[in-house]
Amino acid sequence: MNTTASTPASQRILTLVAGSIAIVSLVALAIILIQYMMQTAPVPALLAVALYGLPVAFILLIVILALNFRERRRSP
């Protein structure tokens, strides 16, 4: 049985986008924590990135999983 199915380009791009959003969000969260430790006010843009970035990345990963399940059901 040959299981070397190629991943569609759109799914690879979506995975890359979700991963990069998650990494940027985690970096923003780390910067916010460092700013709190230094007792400075965090930049509101960083708060927005940290607040919305991880949920958006999680939703994109759920979409990727749904697309992958749909593709596996179609293939024999």
URPE-V348716 format. One record per pair of residues at least 24 apart in sequence whose ideal C-beta (glycine too) atoms are under 10 Angstrom apart, sorted by sequence separation. I is the first residue (numbers start at 0). J is the second residue. D is the distance in Angstrom with one decimal. If there is no record, write none. Layout:
i:I j:J d:D
i:I j:J d:D
//
This chain:
i:24 j:48 d:5.9
i:25 j:49 d:8.2
i:28 j:52 d:8.4
i:23 j:48 d:6.5
i:24 j:49 d:5.7
i:27 j:52 d:6.7
i:28 j:53 d:8.0
i:23 j:49 d:9.3
i:24 j:50 d:8.6
i:26 j:52 d:9.4
i:27 j:53 d:9.6
i:24 j:51 d:7.9
i:25 j:52 d:8.0
i:20 j:48 d:9.0
i:24 j:52 d:2.7
i:25 j:53 d:7.5
i:23 j:52 d:6.1
i:24 j:53 d:4.8
i:22 j:52 d:9.1
i:23 j:53 d:9.9
i:24 j:54 d:8.9
i:20 j:51 d:9.3
i:21 j:52 d:7.0
i:24 j:55 d:8.1
i:25 j:56 d:9.4
i:20 j:52 d:5.4
i:21 j:53 d:6.3
i:24 j:56 d:6.5
i:19 j:52 d:9.9
i:20 j:53 d:8.1
i:23 j:56 d:9.0
i:20 j:54 d:9.8
i:21 j:55 d:8.8
i:22 j:56 d:8.7
i:20 j:55 d:5.8
i:21 j:56 d:3.9
i:20 j:56 d:4.3
i:21 j:57 d:8.0
i:19 j:56 d:8.5
i:20 j:57 d:9.6
i:17 j:55 d:8.1
i:18 j:56 d:7.4
i:21 j:59 d:8.8
i:16 j:55 d:9.5
i:17 j:56 d:4.9
i:20 j:59 d:7.1
i:21 j:60 d:8.3
i:16 j:56 d:8.5
i:17 j:57 d:8.3
i:20 j:60 d:9.9
i:17 j:58 d:8.6
i:18 j:59 d:9.0
i:17 j:59 d:3.7
i:18 j:60 d:8.7
i:16 j:59 d:6.6
i:17 j:60 d:5.3
i:17 j:61 d:9.5
i:14 j:59 d:8.2
i:17 j:62 d:8.3
i:13 j:59 d:6.3
i:14 j:60 d:8.1
i:17 j:63 d:6.6
i:13 j:60 d:9.1
i:16 j:63 d:9.8
i:13 j:62 d:7.0
i:14 j:63 d:5.7
i:13 j:63 d:5.6
i:10 j:62 d:9.5
i:11 j:63 d:9.6
i:14 j:66 d:9.9
i:10 j:63 d:6.3
i:13 j:66 d:7.8
i:14 j:67 d:9.8
i:10 j:66 d:5.7
i:6 j:63 d:9.9
i:9 j:66 d:8.5
i:10 j:67 d:7.2
i:7 j:66 d:8.2
i:6 j:66 d:9.8
i:7 j:67 d:9.9
i:10 j:70 d:8.0
i:6 j:67 d:8.4
i:7 j:70 d:7.6
i:6 j:70 d:8.7
i:4 j:70 d:7.9
i:4 j:71 d:8.4
i:4 j:74 d:6.7
//
